[in-house]
Amino acid sequence: MKIIGISGSLRKASYNTSLLRALVSLQPQGMEIEPIRLNGIPVYDGDDEKATGKPAAILEIDQKIRAADGVVIVTPEYNFSIPGGLKNALDWISRGKSPLKWKRMGVMGASDGPIGTARSQYHLRQTLQAHEAIIMPRPEIFVGNASKKFDAEGKLTDDDTAQRLQKWLKAFADWVEKKP
Ligand SMILES: Cc1cc2nc3c(=O)[nH]c(=O)nc-3n(C[C@H](O)[C@H](O)[C@H](O)COP(=O)(O)O)c2cc1C
């Protein structure tokens, strides 16, 4: 089962990219998560789209998503919503026929605040509705107080979170395989 993992954060020491790496390290047998980052994507401009179409970086992401069985987005919360960079990438991806249409998806996120990106994840779910994605409703993963759960190298050190991620991965595998 091929899964594309998208981090909504561009920074190297990102908790969310670390969370995505933790997912990769815990992936069950038969699942292969390929992490991708959204660095270097131009801001959406309808004139640029008309002139040259989707940027190469977006065409590459589109192709990877089309070839995958599922997609997980791991997002920070910026000002109670999703980061502009993630929204921008999703806006580009949505042009033409979105490769996320009917794609089995999961969302999660990490923040140093107490509620671990809950508001952001619900805005992300709303945006993904426009793509007609099929998003796993639960279990949900809100990693709060992230600075206490990852070490200086970005390794997940919190056992409770690791166990929750394992359960989530199992549920997500069933979700992608449409096994109720
Ligand atoms: C512009 C901006 C807005 C932010 N707004 C929120 C917020 O609304 N809620 C929250 O929990 N954290 C907020 N934060 C803090 C982020 O959760 C924190 O920077 C986090 O480390 C970002 O994720 P990352 O580590 O994956 O890059 C904000 C950070 C930035 C830069």
The ligand as an SDF file (V2000), in Angstrom:
LIG
                    3D

 31 33  0  0  0  0  0  0  0  0999 V2000
    2.4720   32.5660   11.7430 C   0  0  0  0  0  0  0  0  0  0  0  0
    2.3290   31.5830   12.8780 C   0  0  0  0  0  0  0  0  0  0  0  0
    1.1050   31.4280   13.4740 C   0  0  0  0  0  0  0  0  0  0  0  0
    0.9350   30.4930   14.5050 C   0  0  0  0  0  0  0  0  0  0  0  0
   -0.2960   30.2920   15.0190 N   0  0  0  0  0  0  0  0  0  0  0  0
   -0.5000   29.2430   15.8680 C   0  0  0  0  0  0  0  0  0  0  0  0
   -1.8110   28.8650   16.2620 C   0  0  0  0  0  0  0  0  0  0  0  0
   -2.8020   29.4520   15.8740 O   0  0  0  0  0  0  0  0  0  0  0  0
   -1.9610   27.7900   17.0860 N   0  0  0  0  0  0  0  0  0  0  0  0
   -0.8720   27.0830   17.5290 C   0  0  0  0  0  0  0  0  0  0  0  0
   -1.0530   26.1070   18.2720 O   0  0  0  0  0  0  0  0  0  0  0  0
    0.3820   27.4250   17.1830 N   0  0  0  0  0  0  0  0  0  0  0  0
    0.5910   28.4730   16.3580 C   0  0  0  0  0  0  0  0  0  0  0  0
    1.8580   28.7970   15.9540 N   0  0  0  0  0  0  0  0  0  0  0  0
    2.9790   28.0720   16.5060 C   0  0  0  0  0  0  0  0  0  0  0  0
    3.2450   26.8200   15.7130 C   0  0  0  0  0  0  0  0  0  0  0  0
    2.3970   25.7940   16.2000 O   0  0  0  0  0  0  0  0  0  0  0  0
    4.7080   26.4220   15.8790 C   0  0  0  0  0  0  0  0  0  0  0  0
    5.5230   27.3960   15.2610 O   0  0  0  0  0  0  0  0  0  0  0  0
    4.9710   25.0600   15.3180 C   0  0  0  0  0  0  0  0  0  0  0  0
    6.2800   24.6590   15.7140 O   0  0  0  0  0  0  0  0  0  0  0  0
    4.8570   25.0780   13.8040 C   0  0  0  0  0  0  0  0  0  0  0  0
    4.9240   23.7780   13.2860 O   0  0  0  0  0  0  0  0  0  0  0  0
    6.2940   23.1230   12.7800 P   0  0  0  0  0  0  0  0  0  0  0  0
    7.1350   22.8790   14.0160 O   0  0  0  0  0  0  0  0  0  0  0  0
    5.8800   21.8650   12.1360 O   0  0  0  0  0  0  0  0  0  0  0  0
    6.9700   24.0860   11.8440 O   0  0  0  0  0  0  0  0  0  0  0  0
    2.0450   29.7430   14.9590 C   0  0  0  0  0  0  0  0  0  0  0  0
    3.2900   29.9270   14.3320 C   0  0  0  0  0  0  0  0  0  0  0  0
    3.4310   30.8210   13.3000 C   0  0  0  0  0  0  0  0  0  0  0  0
    4.7810   30.9600   12.6140 C   0  0  0  0  0  0  0  0  0  0  0  0
  1  2  1  0
  2  3  1  0
  2 30  2  0
  3  4  2  0
  4  5  1  0
  4 28  1  0
  5  6  2  0
  6  7  1  0
  6 13  1  0
  7  8  2  0
  7  9  1  0
  9 10  1  0
 10 11  2  0
 10 12  1  0
 12 13  2  0
 13 14  1  0
 14 15  1  0
 14 28  1  0
 15 16  1  0
 16 17  1  0
 16 18  1  0
 18 19  1  0
 18 20  1  0
 20 21  1  0
 20 22  1  0
 22 23  1  0
 23 24  1  0
 24 25  2  0
 24 26  1  0
 24 27  1  0
 28 29  2  0
 29 30  1  0
 30 31  1  0
M  END
$$$$
